Amino acid sequence: MIKSILAVSEGGPDAAMSFRLASRVAGIFGGAVDALHLPVGLTGGATGLAMSGEAMPLVMNLDDERLAQRSKESERAYKELVASIKGATFTAAETGTLDAMVAMGRCSDIVVIGRPGTDPENVAPATVEAALYECARAVMVAPPDAGAGAFGSIVVAWNASFQAARAIGYALPFLYKAAKVTLLVIGSKPDDVGARYLARNLGRQGIEAAVDAIDPGAVSARARGRALLGYTQEKAADLLVMGAYGRGQMLTFLGLGGATAKVISSCPVPLLMAH
């Protein structure tokens, strides 16, 4: 079950996105939300992600006054969207590091972040990569419209990778409650990646999952990401589940694989990921 939800904000558009989706998840599972505000431009901490050269954050040089304003924006969004939830907390780490977020994330059931690329003052926040690769928890990326109510239709991108397997495991609380679950195979035959075997095993847990496949042809990773997004919209799914790839492969925006980066930056519905 999901009872402790860490919602991360850096005080821009991500505050409303993250906190609204966290509230939605809390309502579904009867959980509590711990809202965390971090200052823009974090580069410190043992994770060392933001300054690796692979995931250099694109951040404007903000003065102390603007940083204080962004902290107030996070607190305002918290009071509007989260404070009424039983057990909710708000922490504003004025001098926080990525390690502070990672420490809280590892003690939570799920980490919720706003979609990167929507904040002109913080285009590629380092918190995204830290959440995915260091928290060891499911990460939900909130779109501008987080939606409301239960996640009735869920698409799971399946390729038999360990990232996809972890994503399935983290997504089980959502899958149990869904009215429709689709295992989507992209560019392979379902039997080549054990999709029907997975569907059978999910059935043993009371989760009825259909298997579908699309073949976008010999295209780039980002094009496969676009194909996945197109399918998600066409099927009117309200949650997408997939593994997060990158770090050690050819890295792109945010230090993530091409398909991962495309889906994170463009997914129209909440996105649950695991590395």
C-alpha positions as CSV (number, residue, x, y, z in Angstrom):
1,M,0.0,0.0,0.0
2,I,1.0,3.6,-0.5
3,K,0.8,5.6,2.7
4,S,3.8,8.0,2.7
5,I,4.1,10.2,-0.4
6,L,7.0,12.6,-0.8
7,A,6.0,15.5,-3.1
8,V,9.0,17.6,-4.3
9,S,8.8,21.2,-5.4
10,E,11.4,23.9,-6.3
11,G,8.8,26.6,-6.2
12,G,7.9,27.0,-9.9
13,P,5.1,25.4,-11.9
14,D,6.2,22.1,-10.5
15,A,4.7,23.0,-7.1
16,A,1.1,22.8,-8.2
17,M,1.8,19.8,-10.5
18,S,3.6,17.7,-7.9
19,F,1.3,18.6,-4.9
20,R,-1.9,18.1,-6.9
21,L,-0.9,14.6,-8.1
22,A,0.4,13.7,-4.6
23,S,-3.0,14.7,-3.2
24,R,-4.7,12.5,-5.8
25,V,-2.6,9.5,-4.9
26,A,-3.2,10.2,-1.2
27,G,-6.9,10.2,-1.7
28,I,-6.8,6.8,-3.5
29,F,-4.8,5.0,-0.9
30,G,-5.7,7.0,2.3
31,G,-2.1,8.2,2.5
32,A,-0.3,11.2,3.8
33,V,1.8,13.7,1.8
34,D,5.1,15.1,2.9
35,A,5.7,18.2,0.8
36,L,9.4,19.2,0.4
37,H,10.6,22.5,-1.1
38,L,14.1,22.6,-2.3
39,P,16.0,25.7,-3.6
40,V,16.6,25.9,-7.3
41,G,20.0,24.9,-8.7
42,L,21.0,22.2,-6.2
43,T,24.4,20.7,-7.2
44,G,25.7,19.4,-3.9
45,G,25.5,16.2,-2.0
46,A,26.9,12.7,-2.2
47,T,24.8,11.9,-5.3
48,G,26.9,14.2,-7.4
49,L,24.4,13.9,-10.2
50,A,23.9,17.4,-11.3
51,M,27.5,18.2,-12.0
52,S,28.5,15.0,-13.6
53,G,28.7,16.5,-17.0
54,E,26.0,14.2,-18.2
55,A,23.1,16.0,-16.5
56,M,24.1,19.6,-16.1
57,P,21.0,21.5,-14.9
58,L,19.8,24.4,-16.9
59,V,19.1,27.0,-14.2
60,M,18.9,30.8,-14.3
61,N,21.0,32.6,-11.8
62,L,18.4,33.6,-9.2
63,D,19.0,36.1,-6.5
64,D,18.1,35.5,-2.8
65,E,14.8,37.5,-3.1
66,R,13.6,35.3,-6.0
67,L,14.6,32.1,-4.2
68,A,12.6,33.3,-1.2
69,Q,9.6,34.0,-3.5
70,R,9.8,30.5,-4.9
71,S,9.8,29.0,-1.4
72,K,6.6,31.0,-0.7
73,E,5.1,29.7,-3.9
74,S,5.7,26.1,-2.7
75,E,4.2,26.9,0.7
76,R,1.2,28.5,-0.9
77,A,0.6,25.5,-3.2
78,Y,1.0,23.2,-0.1
79,K,-1.7,25.2,1.8
80,E,-4.0,25.1,-1.1
81,L,-3.6,21.5,-2.2
82,V,-2.1,19.4,0.5
83,A,-2.5,20.9,4.0
84,S,-6.0,19.5,4.6
85,I,-4.8,15.9,4.1
86,K,-4.5,14.1,7.5
87,G,-0.8,13.8,8.5
88,A,0.5,16.2,5.8
89,T,3.8,18.0,6.4
90,F,5.7,20.8,4.8
91,T,9.5,21.2,4.8
92,A,11.3,24.1,3.3
93,A,15.0,23.3,3.0
94,E,16.5,26.8,2.4
95,T,20.0,25.3,2.2
96,G,19.1,21.8,1.3
97,T,21.0,19.4,-0.9
98,L,20.0,16.6,-3.2
99,D,20.9,14.3,-0.3
100,A,18.1,15.7,1.8
101,M,15.6,14.7,-0.9
102,V,17.1,11.3,-1.4
103,A,17.1,10.6,2.4
104,M,13.4,11.5,2.6
105,G,12.6,9.6,-0.6
106,R,14.1,6.4,0.6
107,C,11.9,6.5,3.6
108,S,8.8,7.1,1.6
109,D,6.6,4.8,-0.5
110,I,6.6,6.9,-3.6
111,V,8.2,10.2,-4.8
112,V,6.2,12.7,-6.8
113,I,7.8,15.4,-8.9
114,G,6.5,18.0,-11.4
115,R,7.2,17.6,-15.1
116,P,10.6,19.1,-16.0
117,G,10.9,21.6,-18.9
118,T,7.9,23.6,-17.8
119,D,9.8,26.1,-15.6
120,P,11.8,28.7,-17.5
121,E,13.9,29.4,-14.4
122,N,14.8,25.7,-13.9
123,V,14.5,23.9,-17.2
124,A,16.2,20.6,-16.3
125,P,16.1,20.2,-12.5
126,A,18.7,17.9,-11.0
127,T,16.0,16.6,-8.6
128,V,14.6,14.5,-11.5
129,E,17.6,12.4,-12.0
130,A,18.3,12.1,-8.3
131,A,14.7,10.9,-7.6
132,L,14.9,8.3,-10.4
133,Y,18.4,6.9,-9.7
134,E,19.0,7.5,-6.0
135,C,15.8,7.3,-4.1
136,A,15.2,3.5,-4.8
137,R,11.5,4.2,-5.0
138,A,8.8,4.6,-7.6
139,V,8.8,8.1,-9.1
140,M,5.6,9.7,-10.4
141,V,6.0,12.6,-12.8
142,A,3.1,14.9,-12.8
143,P,1.8,16.6,-16.0
144,P,0.3,20.1,-15.9
145,D,-3.2,18.5,-15.5
146,A,-2.8,15.8,-12.9
147,G,-6.4,14.6,-13.2
148,A,-8.6,13.4,-10.4
149,G,-10.0,10.2,-8.9
150,A,-8.8,6.6,-9.4
151,F,-6.5,5.5,-12.2
152,G,-9.0,3.4,-14.1
153,S,-7.0,2.6,-17.3
154,I,-3.2,1.9,-17.0
155,V,-0.7,1.2,-19.8
156,V,2.5,-0.6,-18.9
157,A,5.4,-0.4,-21.3
158,W,7.0,-3.8,-21.2
159,N,10.3,-4.9,-22.7
160,A,11.4,-7.5,-20.1
161,S,14.2,-5.2,-18.8
162,F,15.0,-5.1,-15.1
163,Q,13.8,-1.4,-15.1
164,A,10.4,-2.5,-16.5
165,A,10.2,-5.3,-14.0
166,R,10.8,-2.9,-11.1
167,A,8.3,-0.5,-12.5
168,I,5.7,-3.3,-12.6
169,G,6.4,-4.2,-9.0
170,Y,6.1,-0.6,-7.8
171,A,2.9,-0.1,-9.8
172,L,1.1,-3.1,-8.2
173,P,-1.0,-1.0,-5.8
174,F,-2.3,1.0,-8.8
175,L,-2.8,-2.1,-10.9
176,Y,-4.9,-3.8,-8.2
177,K,-7.3,-0.9,-8.3
178,A,-7.5,-0.4,-12.1
179,A,-10.4,-1.4,-14.3
180,K,-8.2,-1.9,-17.3
181,V,-4.5,-2.8,-17.6
182,T,-2.6,-3.1,-20.9
183,L,0.9,-4.5,-21.3
184,L,2.3,-2.8,-24.3
185,V,5.2,-4.2,-26.2
186,I,6.9,-1.8,-28.6
187,G,9.0,-3.1,-31.5
188,S,9.1,-6.7,-30.4
189,K,6.8,-9.7,-30.5
190,P,5.0,-10.2,-27.1
191,D,6.2,-13.7,-26.8
192,D,9.9,-12.6,-27.3
193,V,9.7,-10.5,-24.1
194,G,7.5,-12.8,-22.0
195,A,4.4,-10.5,-22.1
196,R,1.9,-13.3,-22.0
197,Y,3.8,-15.0,-19.2
198,L,3.7,-11.7,-17.2
199,A,-0.1,-11.3,-18.0
200,R,-0.7,-14.8,-16.6
201,N,1.3,-14.1,-13.4
202,L,-0.5,-10.9,-12.9
203,G,-3.8,-12.8,-13.3
204,R,-2.8,-15.0,-10.4
205,Q,-2.9,-11.8,-8.3
206,G,-6.3,-10.8,-9.5
207,I,-5.0,-8.3,-12.1
208,E,-6.5,-9.0,-15.6
209,A,-4.0,-7.6,-18.1
210,A,-4.4,-7.5,-21.9
211,V,-1.4,-7.7,-24.1
212,D,-0.9,-5.4,-27.1
213,A,2.0,-4.6,-29.4
214,I,2.9,-1.8,-31.8
215,D,5.8,-1.7,-34.2
216,P,7.1,1.9,-35.0
217,G,9.8,0.4,-37.3
218,A,13.5,1.1,-37.2
219,V,13.3,4.5,-35.5
220,S,15.2,6.4,-32.8
221,A,14.6,6.0,-29.1
222,R,12.8,9.3,-29.0
223,A,10.5,8.2,-31.8
224,R,9.7,5.1,-29.8
225,G,8.9,7.4,-27.0
226,R,6.5,9.3,-29.2
227,A,4.8,6.1,-30.3
228,L,4.3,5.1,-26.7
229,L,2.8,8.5,-25.9
230,G,0.5,8.3,-29.0
231,Y,-0.8,4.9,-27.9
232,T,-1.4,6.2,-24.3
233,Q,-3.5,9.0,-25.7
234,E,-5.3,6.9,-28.2
235,K,-6.4,4.4,-25.6
236,A,-7.4,7.2,-23.2
237,A,-5.2,5.8,-20.4
238,D,-4.9,7.8,-17.3
239,L,-1.6,6.4,-16.0
240,L,1.5,5.2,-17.9
241,V,4.1,2.9,-16.3
242,M,7.6,2.3,-17.6
243,G,11.2,1.7,-16.7
244,A,13.6,4.7,-16.7
245,Y,16.7,4.2,-18.9
246,G,20.0,6.0,-19.2
247,R,23.1,6.5,-17.2
248,G,25.7,4.3,-18.9
249,Q,23.9,4.4,-22.2
250,M,24.0,7.4,-24.6
251,L,22.6,10.1,-22.4
252,T,20.4,13.0,-23.4
253,F,18.2,15.6,-21.7
254,L,18.5,15.2,-17.9
255,G,21.0,12.4,-18.4
256,L,18.3,10.0,-19.4
257,G,17.9,7.7,-22.4
258,G,16.2,9.2,-25.4
259,A,12.8,7.4,-25.0
260,T,12.8,8.1,-21.3
261,A,13.5,11.8,-21.7
262,K,10.9,12.1,-24.5
263,V,8.2,10.5,-22.3
264,I,9.1,12.4,-19.1
265,S,9.0,15.8,-20.9
266,S,5.8,15.1,-22.9
267,C,3.5,12.6,-21.2
268,P,0.0,13.9,-21.0
269,V,-1.0,11.7,-18.0
270,P,0.7,10.9,-14.8
271,L,3.8,8.7,-15.3
272,L,5.1,6.1,-12.9
273,M,8.7,5.2,-13.4
274,A,11.5,3.0,-11.9
275,H,15.1,2.5,-12.6
